[in-house]
Amino acid sequence: MFLSFSGLLPSPWSVSTLRRALLAAACLLHGPWAAATTEILPVHRIALDVYVIAAPLADPDPSNGGRVVNTGFVIGRTGVVVIDSGANHRHGEAILAAVARVTTKPVALLINTHPHPQNVLGNSAFADRGIPILATSATVAAMTERCPACQASLGQSVGDEAMRGTRIRLPDTLVPVSQAQEVAGRQLRLLHFGHGHTEGDLAVFDEATAVLFSGDLVYGGQIPHLSEANTVGWIAALNQVAELPIRMLVPGRGPVGGAGDLALTRRYLAELRRRVAAAYLEGRTPDEAIKLAELPEFSDWHGYAARHGRNVQHVYFEIERDDLGGQREARR
Ligand SMILES: [Zn+2]
């Protein structure tokens, strides 16, 4: 026998009033982020069974919740491969919801392209569903070392609310070197070229469509972040990536394009190294090098004012380290 709750309530309580009260109680219990997990991310189909969830050219702040890197997914015969999990648990949930709007196939694998927080802190949403997470072993080591601090730092930029529910979840499936792999009926090339943008960079090439998800090896219209970079290794990686028969390129940040974007990122890095090396060899200080290594052709890229000077310093110290290391070797 079922009792009607409305019959047990004082007269001013209608069923709809009760429903509203229960909803309000649920929000108090779970916080407004619980409702936000159903938010709709725009999904773009860029090739047959290949989708991108594009992010704006921006730095993390409360208005974007840290969603400043592109993520995407590829639908195979039996399941879906997602590339990067987003900046926090909510973002990961929203990506999974976006996949579910496109296909009923299960998510078979999440790939982390590299250990930066905007790319991996949504992992907990995938781990909660038992979805395997793949990355290079170098990414796992870097996440273990840096993610606690990165999570705190990202929280300061975007606010605690955006980060609520976020837990660090390490990848459980490792790829030590480049390899071809069939996942969920989709033939992928997982490409690791050593230390470039970060220690653990992994690019994903979809054989069927010749779409490359480059991770942050390629930036579109944005000054790259160099804080964990080895710029010599990065340029070498881009040279190898350029050998692929790329039809479309999904950069880590910026609009979807082609191999030309790869060449632009390479040009920025090469020009940066050339100008900084010249300043170093003239005996200039890092501060003087910043003034001497302006690159006006990239000044309209997002983040130039904020990051280019820091990038000059990073490269200056790379060159100095190599130089002093070489001198030590010569004395042996
Ligand atoms: Zn990155």
Boltz pocket constraint, residues with backbone or C-beta under 6 A from the ligand:
constraints:
  - pocket:
      binder: B
      contacts: [[A, 114], [A, 116], [A, 197], [A, 216], [A, 225], [A, 252]]
      max_distance: 6.0
